Amino acid sequence: MAILPIFIPHAGCPHQCVFCNQRTISGQKTAALPGAKAQIQRWLQWLRPSKANEAAFYGGSFTGLDMDLQKQLLALTDELLEQGIIGSVRLSTRPDYINAEVLSLLGEHGVELVELGVQSLDDAVLQRAERGHTVEAVYAAHKLLKEYGFKTGIQLMVGMPGQDFASVQDTAAKVAQLRPDIARIYPLLVIKDTPLAHSYEQGAFVPLSLEEAVEQSAYLYKTLTQAGIKVIRIGLQPDEELCEPGNIIAGPFHPSMGELVKSRVLRNHFTPILQELVQGGAKGVLFHCPRKMESKLRGLKNSNMQYWQQQFPALEIHLMPSSGEGINLCLMGSACGLVK
């Protein structure tokens, strides 16, 4: 499966949220129909036709566009569907730009998944970010999408103005109950030419540290995945435009944010188990770990192993490759008595 991305920066957005400059984030400078056509032609140079492929409109609030422009853009993906180059379409939009007329149109043009730019389910945080919609609008939009048979996605952020860890935890619980099909997690960055950049320069906003962003994102990731929600992205794509010097003014950016977060989930899971074993007199443990998960268990640059060695200096910790799907922890010297 491949994604054919079509960026429509700020198109259809009635607001500029305090943190947003989509023209910098996406690298696209125009939302015009010719721009969309040019992007499609560029991707078609290497995309192998398959019904598993999906065209995705990113960057703006698609359903906030003029209805005629929506139809013109969807006509482009209609051609791809008819030619068998793709098998479905997805798009992102605002919760307050979902209604029956819009969803009827999307259903006629192969759209299967609609992602909602939610960011938080805390009205106070949404107000501070100048989102222009309420939590109730999120619930109403998600309900209507499900009634019309669409798959749904929720995009969330950590580190927003006025958003503490308790607010993130509350949002995680609410999204877990909402049960969208997919989710994305974005630690907030201070991007140039945004209202937030001005607040930062005036000292009125302090972004999360990388440590704080990883910890909060790990909590979100674990809560959502345990609820059966597939998290398909953690952190902004580190593309050439975003990483150009001066575009990111401040904030917890890391090109391997997803790896950091997933490794932190494993650290947080196994640390209390190791603590209990040490208190019980254990001298050594053995992780049986599939090779595809070894880097996450070890952590970036062996950070998890170093952390555990510092926390439990008297405990020997070893890793052994396994053919299973999950990670098992055994006590050494006890015929591998399974712990977890």
CORPE-V92113 format. One record per helix or strand. SS is the DSSP state (h for helix, s for strand). FROM is the first residue (numbers start at 0). TO is the last residue. If there is no record, write none. Layout:
{{SS/FROM/TO} {SS/FROM/TO}}
//
This chain:
{{s/2/6} {h/21/25} {h/32/43} {s/53/57} {h/61/63} {h/66/81} {s/87/92} {h/94/96} {h/99/106} {s/110/118} {h/122/127} {h/134/146} {s/150/157} {h/164/177} {s/181/186} {s/188/190} {h/194/200} {h/209/225} {s/229/233} {s/247/250} {h/256/278} {s/283/289} {h/290/297} {h/299/310} {s/315/321} {s/327/330} {s/336/337}}
//
